[in-house]
Every structure is written in structure tokens, then in C-alpha cells.
Amino acid sequence: MTVITFWLLARPEAQVAAAQRGLSETTVAWQCPNGHRFQRVGGHVAIPCESCDRKANVAVTYECPRDGRMEALARYERLPSGGGKLTEVSFRPGVWTGVDRTVHCPVCGVRLRPAGDDVLGRLNSPPNPPPTESATGGGSSPGAGTSEKEPGR
């Protein structure tokens, strides 16, 4: 059993292990486009801001080995199972980047890791990510998949 578990987690395409508690059972930080932050139970869809009623998204903190800590907003797609899949992150207001299994630094393109104190970020990132290819010129470019989208009211 231990060998199988190790193999499932160690292979490069390993998915995130199921969390002990789901997003909807965890209190997380939310932020709207106006910068208002508040705490509420997590969810897979944007919710109205408590201050201005604009749509707020979940706030996540990541760490880049080169550029340090950075805040991001996260958007999820609701899955038929009732859970959610991280689909987009925003490091700048109105600029959303599609996520395909990993989140990359918007400055240097290196694969980001969740901040050690950010429980939600750890749920969205594979354990022990393999080395990035950015240093050799491979991997995703920082601007790939970005779009200028303002969340609606």
C-alpha cells in the first residue's frame, strides 16, 4: 500500500491528493475588484462583496523562488462531483491567466508553490513539484493564456 501511494504521489503527472476538508468547509479570504477583503466559507463560484456587492473571488498566496510571495485571486470550475477545479488566477486586477494543473509566476514564468501558511494554495498545487524548465528556456511563458477580463457585477 505504501509503495502504491508513493508511486501515485511521486509521478510527474500526479494530481493533488484529496483534502481532509473541502473548500466549502474551510474559511478563506475573498477579495473583490475594488480591493475589499473579507473572510467567509470557501466556494467554487464568485460571491457578492460584503462592502460593494461586486463579485469577489478567493484570495490565494503563492511563493516564487525568484520573486517572493505574491497574492492572487482564484476562479474555479464546479465539477459534477460537487468539488471544484482551479481554472484561472489573477495577479493584477482584470488580468486572468488560465491554469492547466500548475500556476506560473507572472514575472519570471517559474512554477509557483503555495505559501507555507496558505491552506487553500496547498489544495490547488501538486505535491513536490518537479523542477521547472524556465531556466533552460522551456515551459510556459509568463504571458501565455492571459486575457483582459473584468469580473462582472
Backbone torsions as a table, in degrees:
resi	resn	phi	psi	omega
1	MET	NA	-43.1	-179.5
2	THR	-63.4	-41.2	-179.7
3	VAL	-63.6	-42.5	179.9
4	ILE	-64.6	-44.1	178.9
5	THR	-61.2	-45.5	179.1
6	PHE	-60.1	-44.9	-179.3
7	TRP	-61.3	-43.1	-179.7
8	LEU	-62.7	-36.0	-178.4
9	LEU	-86.7	-26.6	-174.2
10	ALA	-86.7	-23.0	-178.4
11	ARG	-67.8	145.3	-174.6
12	PRO	-57.7	-33.5	-177.5
13	GLU	-90.5	14.2	-178.6
14	ALA	-58.6	138.3	177.3
15	GLN	-90.4	166.3	179.4
16	VAL	-66.4	134.5	176.6
17	ALA	-67.2	151.2	-179.5
18	ALA	-59.9	138.4	179.5
19	ALA	-74.8	153.3	176.3
20	GLN	-65.1	-38.2	177.0
21	ARG	-125.1	142.8	179.6
22	GLY	-77.6	167.0	179.2
23	LEU	-57.6	-38.4	-178.2
24	SER	-75.1	-1.7	177.3
25	GLU	-111.9	10.4	-175.8
26	THR	-125.2	137.4	175.1
27	THR	-82.5	128.0	-177.9
28	VAL	-131.1	167.6	175.9
29	ALA	-86.0	139.7	176.9
30	TRP	-121.2	151.0	177.8
31	GLN	-144.9	138.8	178.4
32	CYS	-98.8	171.0	179.0
33	PRO	-61.0	-21.0	177.6
34	ASN	-83.9	-1.5	177.4
35	GLY	90.6	1.4	177.3
36	HIS	-69.8	131.4	178.5
37	ARG	-116.5	144.2	176.6
38	PHE	-155.4	161.7	-179.6
39	GLN	-103.3	135.4	176.0
40	ARG	-160.8	164.5	177.3
41	VAL	-59.0	139.9	-178.1
42	GLY	-67.1	163.3	178.8
43	GLY	-163.3	170.4	-175.9
44	HIS	-99.7	3.9	176.8
45	VAL	-131.0	153.5	177.6
46	ALA	-62.0	147.3	179.8
47	ILE	-124.3	159.3	179.0
48	PRO	-67.5	138.0	175.9
49	CYS	-64.9	142.5	179.5
50	GLU	-70.1	-22.8	-176.6
51	SER	-96.1	-41.3	-172.1
52	CYS	-126.5	-3.9	177.6
53	ASP	73.5	4.2	173.6
54	ARG	-75.4	159.5	-178.0
55	LYS	-68.4	129.8	179.1
56	ALA	-109.0	146.7	177.5
57	ASN	-118.2	163.1	-179.6
58	VAL	-67.1	134.7	177.3
59	ALA	-94.3	132.6	-178.4
60	VAL	-129.7	145.7	177.3
61	THR	-112.2	127.7	177.9
62	TYR	-117.2	163.5	175.2
63	GLU	-125.5	132.5	174.2
64	CYS	-106.0	133.4	179.4
65	PRO	-62.4	-23.1	-179.3
66	ARG	-98.2	-40.6	-171.1
67	ASP	-108.1	-0.2	175.7
68	GLY	83.5	-160.3	-177.4
69	ARG	-74.2	145.1	176.0
70	MET	-149.4	140.6	178.1
71	GLU	-87.2	145.6	175.7
72	ALA	-141.6	156.8	170.1
73	LEU	-103.3	146.5	-175.2
74	ALA	-122.3	140.6	172.8
75	ARG	-117.4	143.6	-177.4
76	TYR	-122.3	156.6	171.6
77	GLU	-108.6	129.2	178.8
78	ARG	-74.2	131.5	179.4
79	LEU	-95.4	154.9	179.2
80	PRO	-56.7	-27.5	-179.2
81	SER	-71.2	-9.8	-177.8
82	GLY	101.1	-16.2	177.9
83	GLY	-83.0	-164.3	179.1
84	GLY	-144.1	160.4	179.7
85	LYS	-125.6	129.9	176.5
86	LEU	-63.7	124.7	-176.6
87	THR	-118.3	-29.5	-178.6
88	GLU	-147.7	148.3	172.1
89	VAL	-129.7	154.2	178.8
90	SER	-131.5	121.5	176.1
91	PHE	-99.5	-15.9	177.6
92	ARG	-131.4	144.9	-179.1
93	PRO	-53.9	127.3	175.8
94	GLY	81.2	-4.8	-179.6
95	VAL	-111.0	110.5	-177.8
96	TRP	-110.0	135.9	-179.8
97	THR	-115.2	129.1	177.3
98	GLY	-65.8	144.4	-178.8
99	VAL	-115.9	128.0	175.0
100	ASP	-122.1	82.2	178.8
101	ARG	78.1	-29.9	-179.2
102	THR	-135.0	158.4	177.5
103	VAL	-112.7	131.8	-178.7
104	HIS	-111.5	150.5	179.4
105	CYS	-62.5	132.0	179.4
106	PRO	-73.4	-11.8	-179.3
107	VAL	-93.9	-52.5	-173.2
108	CYS	-114.5	-11.0	178.1
109	GLY	86.4	-1.7	179.9
110	VAL	-70.9	147.5	178.3
111	ARG	-63.0	128.2	-179.5
112	LEU	-86.1	152.6	173.3
113	ARG	-115.2	149.4	177.0
114	PRO	-65.1	145.7	176.8
115	ALA	-63.1	144.5	-177.1
116	GLY	-56.6	-27.4	-178.7
117	ASP	-100.1	9.7	-177.9
118	ASP	-108.4	97.7	-177.8
119	VAL	-60.9	-44.3	-178.3
120	LEU	-61.7	-41.1	178.5
121	GLY	-60.6	-39.0	179.2
122	ARG	-65.4	-31.0	178.7
123	LEU	-69.0	-24.4	-174.2
124	ASN	-98.3	1.1	-175.7
125	SER	-123.5	143.3	176.9
126	PRO	-65.2	146.3	176.9
127	PRO	-69.3	145.7	176.9
128	ASN	43.9	66.7	-177.8
129	PRO	-60.9	143.5	178.1
130	PRO	-69.3	163.4	179.2
131	PRO	-57.6	146.4	-179.6
132	THR	-81.9	161.5	178.5
133	GLU	-98.7	2.1	-175.1
134	SER	-60.3	-35.5	-178.6
135	ALA	-65.6	-23.9	-179.4
136	THR	-102.5	6.3	178.3
137	GLY	92.9	-4.4	179.2
138	GLY	-91.0	-170.1	176.8
139	GLY	81.2	-169.9	-176.8
140	SER	-81.3	144.1	173.3
141	SER	-82.9	148.4	-174.8
142	PRO	-56.8	-32.0	-176.3
143	GLY	-92.2	-1.8	-175.8
144	ALA	-66.3	134.2	175.3
145	GLY	78.1	11.8	-178.8
146	THR	-86.9	153.4	176.0
147	SER	-146.8	149.6	178.1
148	GLU	-91.3	93.2	-179.8
149	LYS	-126.3	127.1	175.0
150	GLU	-95.2	123.9	177.0
151	PRO	-58.1	138.5	-178.7
152	GLY	-74.2	169.4	177.9
153	ARG	-81.4	NA	NA
